[in-house]
Amino acid sequence: MNNNNRNTRAERLYKALLTLTTTDECAALFDDLCTISEINAMSQRLEVAQLLSENMVYSDIMAQTGASSATISRVARCLNYGRGGYAEALRRIEDAEDGE
């Protein structure tokens, strides 16, 4: 499979996600699209990102989330050198929670 097909598929997924307007709609798509393990892994990474952004140390994050040091390290690398996805998502979640 060439990279262009992969990008087209990913682009369609991103567009599908952007059409969803409620948590229930999003949950329904993720339940259909992913295994429980995949959803748990992504949820754990987002929680790790939140805790890292609060300057929690690795050992405490491991104890609280059950994430491995490799997972925490990967998330930290994304927070520091990635494209800003975690930071933007966390900011928007916080903004939404503040508006409730």
Protein Blocks (a to p, Z undefined) as FASTA:
>chain_A
ZZklmmmmmmmmmmmmmmpcbfklmmmmmmmmpcfklmmmmmmmmmmmmmmmnopafklm
mmmnopafklmmmmmmmmmmmnolmmmmmmmmmmmmmmZZ
